[in-house]
Amino acid sequence: MENKILAIVNGRKITEEDVNANISRFPRERQSQFANEEGRRQLLDQMISYELIYNEALESGVEKDEQYLAQLELAKKELLTQTSINKLLTEVSVSDTEVEEYYKANKDMFVAPVTVTAKHILVDSKEKAAGIRVEIENGKSFEEAAKEYSSCPSKSEGGNLGSFSKGQMVPEFEEVAFNLELGVVSQPVETQFGFHLIKVENKEEGNSKSFDEVSARISNNILQERQNFKFMSTTEDLKKKYKVEIL
């Protein structure tokens, strides 16, 4: 495919590939603004402006400016440091065998928690909650009662709280929700928010995640631990080589 020349500034060519490379450096959500000719033209105009200013900077001797030289030295230091760190960390690796052995030795770490899917109705008194429960027992649907009586924003969805595991709700609520039989409406449950009627619609027992599900996470965790150790041990060794004074 031809790399079309779009502009020439003081002898330096700006091509289609240059524009595409410039677009790729923008955050993905902003790249769409360059998907049409107008957007690409605006970016080309900006690139031309930058090239013009660059040429003027060279001609006016900005390269010898003290501020420029200080910033250049700082950028050089940061680039050298980061390049050295990247090179150091690439020396660390994790084998597939190590990942598998870690999984086998720590299977209890990869058990999905028990979750329940529940709905609730929240009111400000025990008596009101008990009365609503009687209405439900007499044929009113839990969802209708939630929309009519509940003070929780979930009322618009029939009281639906979705699925949750232990530790996500207040203890008094969880104690009932995780022990309630499916489809049964609880007695009024008092929490700091008021009085709840709870109905559990589904319960997922905790089960072990397969090796394939967690292998990438295990590998990444081990790699990060080793990279951190490599970085720390290297800096400790370098303290013996270069003098460090903490004042």
C-alpha distance (Angstrom), angle and dihedral (degrees) to the residues before:
residue distance angle dihedral
M1 . . .
E2 3.80 . .
N3 3.79 116.0 .
K4 3.79 97.0 -137.9
I5 3.82 117.2 -144.4
L6 3.81 107.7 -128.9
A7 3.81 101.4 178.3
I8 3.81 142.1 -5.8
V9 3.81 118.4 -144.7
N10 3.79 115.8 -170.7
G11 3.80 89.5 -28.6
R12 3.82 96.2 -46.6
K13 3.83 113.9 118.3
I14 3.81 121.9 -136.4
T15 3.80 109.1 -158.8
E16 3.80 139.4 -171.9
E17 3.80 88.6 -101.4
D18 3.81 90.7 53.5
V19 3.81 90.4 55.0
N20 3.83 92.0 46.8
A21 3.81 90.8 49.4
N22 3.80 89.9 50.6
I23 3.83 91.2 50.3
S24 3.81 91.1 51.0
R25 3.81 90.0 59.6
F26 3.80 91.7 62.1
P27 3.85 119.4 88.8
R28 3.79 110.1 -87.3
E29 3.82 92.7 -113.2
R30 3.83 90.5 58.2
Q31 3.80 97.6 46.0
S32 3.81 92.6 81.7
Q33 3.83 90.4 70.6
F34 3.81 87.8 70.3
A35 3.82 94.9 50.7
N36 3.82 92.8 98.9
E37 3.78 132.8 58.0
E38 3.80 94.2 -106.6
G39 3.80 92.2 54.5
R40 3.80 92.8 47.0
R41 3.81 90.6 47.6
Q42 3.80 91.5 52.9
L43 3.80 90.2 50.5
L44 3.81 90.9 48.4
D45 3.81 89.5 51.4
Q46 3.79 89.2 52.4
M47 3.81 91.6 48.9
I48 3.80 89.7 50.7
S49 3.81 90.3 50.4
Y50 3.80 91.1 50.8
E51 3.80 91.1 48.7
L52 3.81 90.5 50.8
I53 3.81 91.9 50.4
Y54 3.82 90.0 46.5
N55 3.80 91.0 54.6
E56 3.79 91.5 47.2
A57 3.82 89.9 49.8
L58 3.80 90.9 53.5
E59 3.79 93.0 47.7
S60 3.81 94.7 46.1
G61 3.80 93.9 51.8
V62 3.82 99.6 -112.7
E63 3.81 87.0 148.5
K64 3.79 87.9 73.6
D65 3.82 94.7 47.8
E66 3.81 112.7 118.8
Q67 3.79 93.7 -134.7
Y68 3.81 91.0 51.7
L69 3.81 92.3 48.1
A70 3.82 91.3 49.6
Q71 3.82 91.9 50.4
L72 3.80 90.5 45.1
E73 3.79 90.8 53.0
L74 3.82 91.2 48.6
A75 3.81 91.8 48.9
K76 3.81 90.0 47.8
K77 3.79 90.8 51.3
E78 3.80 92.8 49.4
L79 3.81 92.6 46.5
L80 3.80 93.2 47.8
T81 3.81 91.7 47.3
Q82 3.80 94.6 47.9
T83 3.81 92.7 44.7
S84 3.81 90.0 51.1
I85 3.82 91.7 48.3
N86 3.81 91.5 49.0
K87 3.81 90.4 49.9
L88 3.81 90.3 48.9
L89 3.81 93.7 50.1
T90 3.81 93.8 48.3
E91 3.80 87.1 64.9
V92 3.82 88.1 69.6
S93 3.79 120.0 81.6
V94 3.81 141.6 164.9
S95 3.80 122.9 -142.6
D96 3.81 125.5 -140.8
T97 3.80 88.7 -118.5
E98 3.80 91.8 56.6
V99 3.80 91.1 50.3
E100 3.80 91.7 50.3
E101 3.80 92.6 47.4
Y102 3.81 90.7 50.3
Y103 3.82 90.6 51.3
K104 3.81 92.7 50.7
A105 3.80 92.5 47.8
N106 3.82 94.4 47.1
K107 3.80 105.9 35.0
D108 3.79 91.4 135.9
M109 3.81 88.5 66.2
F110 3.80 91.3 62.2
V111 3.79 101.8 56.6
A112 3.79 115.5 123.3
P113 3.83 111.1 -127.9
V114 3.79 123.6 -111.4
T115 3.80 109.0 -94.4
V116 3.77 133.3 -169.0
T117 3.77 130.8 -160.5
A118 3.78 109.7 -144.0
K119 3.79 146.6 167.0
H120 3.78 126.8 -151.7
I121 3.78 144.0 -173.1
L122 3.81 117.4 -144.1
V123 3.80 122.3 -158.5
D124 3.80 135.9 159.3
S125 3.81 101.4 -113.4
K126 3.79 140.0 43.1
E127 3.79 91.0 -132.0
K128 3.80 92.8 54.8
A129 3.80 90.9 48.3
A130 3.81 91.6 50.0
G131 3.81 91.0 49.6
I132 3.80 92.0 51.3
R133 3.80 89.6 49.5
V134 3.80 89.5 55.8
E135 3.82 90.0 51.5
I136 3.81 89.7 53.0
E137 3.81 91.3 48.6
N138 3.81 87.9 52.5
G139 3.78 93.1 56.4
K140 3.80 108.9 -78.8
S141 3.80 111.6 131.7
F142 3.78 118.0 -115.0
E143 3.81 89.7 -126.9
E144 3.81 93.4 53.6
A145 3.79 91.0 48.4
A146 3.81 91.0 49.9
K147 3.80 92.0 52.1
E148 3.79 91.4 47.8
Y149 3.79 102.8 41.4
S150 3.82 113.4 14.2
S151 3.81 119.9 105.9
C152 3.83 92.2 -160.7
P153 3.84 118.5 101.1
S154 3.81 86.4 -123.6
K155 3.82 87.0 75.5
S156 3.80 89.3 89.2
E157 3.81 87.9 64.2
G158 3.78 95.7 44.3
G159 3.80 92.5 -92.1
N160 3.78 93.8 -58.2
L161 3.84 113.3 165.5
G162 3.79 95.5 175.2
S163 3.80 121.4 -140.0
F164 3.78 123.7 -32.3
S165 3.79 140.0 168.1
K166 3.79 130.4 -141.4
G167 3.77 114.8 -65.4
Q168 3.80 95.6 36.3
M169 3.80 98.3 87.2
V170 3.80 132.2 44.8
P171 3.85 112.6 -80.8
E172 3.82 96.8 -111.5
F173 3.80 91.0 53.4
E174 3.81 93.8 45.6
E175 3.80 93.6 48.2
V176 3.79 90.1 62.1
A177 3.81 99.1 34.3
F178 3.81 95.1 53.9
N179 3.80 93.2 47.6
L180 3.80 100.0 40.3
E181 3.79 119.9 107.7
L182 3.79 117.0 -117.6
G183 3.80 114.8 -86.6
V184 3.82 94.7 9.3
V185 3.81 118.9 125.0
S186 3.80 110.7 -134.6
Q187 3.77 128.2 -130.1
P188 3.83 112.6 -101.2
V189 3.82 109.8 -64.7
E190 3.80 118.0 -155.8
T191 3.82 120.5 -144.3
Q192 3.78 134.3 155.9
F193 3.82 87.9 -84.8
G194 3.79 97.8 55.0
F195 3.80 134.8 -93.4
H196 3.80 122.3 -27.7
L197 3.75 136.5 -161.6
I198 3.79 107.8 -156.4
K199 3.78 130.3 -160.4
V200 3.81 120.1 -175.7
E201 3.78 114.2 -152.7
N202 3.79 101.7 177.1
K203 3.78 140.0 9.9
E204 3.80 126.4 -161.8
E205 3.78 115.1 -160.5
G206 3.79 116.8 -139.1
N207 3.80 112.3 -96.5
S208 3.77 135.0 -179.0
K209 3.79 116.0 -96.6
S210 3.78 115.1 -126.3
F211 3.79 122.3 -110.6
D212 3.81 90.6 -110.2
E213 3.81 90.6 55.4
V214 3.80 94.9 54.9
S215 3.81 106.5 23.3
A216 3.83 94.2 96.8
R217 3.81 91.4 49.9
I218 3.82 92.2 47.9
S219 3.80 91.9 48.8
N220 3.80 91.7 49.1
N221 3.82 93.1 47.8
I222 3.81 93.3 49.7
L223 3.80 90.8 45.4
Q224 3.81 92.4 51.5
E225 3.81 91.8 48.6
R226 3.80 91.3 50.6
Q227 3.78 93.0 45.2
N228 3.81 90.6 51.1
F229 3.81 90.4 49.1
K230 3.81 91.1 47.0
F231 3.81 91.2 50.4
M232 3.81 94.3 46.9
S233 3.81 95.3 44.4
T234 3.80 91.5 47.7
T235 3.81 92.7 51.2
E236 3.81 90.1 48.2
D237 3.81 89.7 53.1
L238 3.80 90.6 48.0
K239 3.81 90.4 54.1
K240 3.80 86.6 65.8
K241 3.79 90.7 51.2
Y242 3.80 100.3 43.2
K243 3.77 124.6 40.9
V244 3.83 114.8 -110.5
E245 3.79 121.9 -168.7
I246 3.80 120.0 -174.4
L247 3.79 109.2 -163.0
